[in-house]
């Protein structure tokens, strides 16, 4: 939403882009184009998915996001609010409601230290927006898991740190995240293109307590190739029975940028979060392409093969995501 971010979307991310194309509403409102105090944005994200296995084939179109955001930004503080549509899913049926995906206030103590409070997605691990990654999907850090948080962050030249107490969803029955807890994440940037980090989270909800911790990193030793990795361990306890579940989950991607804005990738995910459960051990591998043709557009097309190991149950997932922003 910031002028700096929009400049990067044209100069660094997108394959093509004309002068001023990257700004809000394609620079149709010049007073907002390069305004560093009043920031406006709109985001529409849609998914077409097809899952195929021996039992059935399921095709589904999902409007993942349709939000409008507005923020006011000063040197030492900022506020942001959003309003949009949330899809409410129940099996193959879906409904929708008007809601706010994120709203928060920021206070910047100085250049590196800031505090944020409100509703947003807490920082953990890679923070990749692909919620099909096992480290997002099975650790409940994925789609529609925004919660009410208070966050302290230190953003240095090489070292970053986040500490985030989370207070749950304040009774929102449609939220996918009903936990309260605290998370900490730190990372170190080195050798110009390498970044490694540690994350930990302790959470509790009505039926379970859990501790999750892991390592993650983004590495590049070639101008066109970069890899992304995350490995997490989870210890969960069922409150009513005292039964404990311990296991791990990992997600990995190799990315190759053919030309600026066109990235092909291979992925591999593995999970075994409860080894005593016969269906717990599963893995997935896949391939896809991510394309930023021009500012305001992102396209992702991917295929993923998943197998539940001990049951020898396999399925294919084909997905197409279109993201448009103003």
Secondary structure, 3 states (H helix, E strand, C coil): CCHHHHHHHHHHHCCCCCCCCCCHHHHCCHHHHCCCCEEEEEEEEEEEEEEEECCCEEEEEEEEEEEEEEEEECCCEEEEEEEEEEEEEECCEEEEEEECCCEEEEEECCCCEEEEEEEECCCCCCCCCCCCCHHHHCCCCCCCCCEEEEEEEEECCCEEEEEEEECCCCCCCCCCCCCEEEEEEEEEEECCCEEEEEEEEEEECCCEEEEEEEEEEEEEEECCEEEEEEEEEEEEEECCCCCEEEEEEEEEEEEEEEECCEEEEEEEEEEECCCCCCCCCEEEEEEEEEECCCCCEEEEEEEEEEEECCCCEEEEEEEEEEEEEC
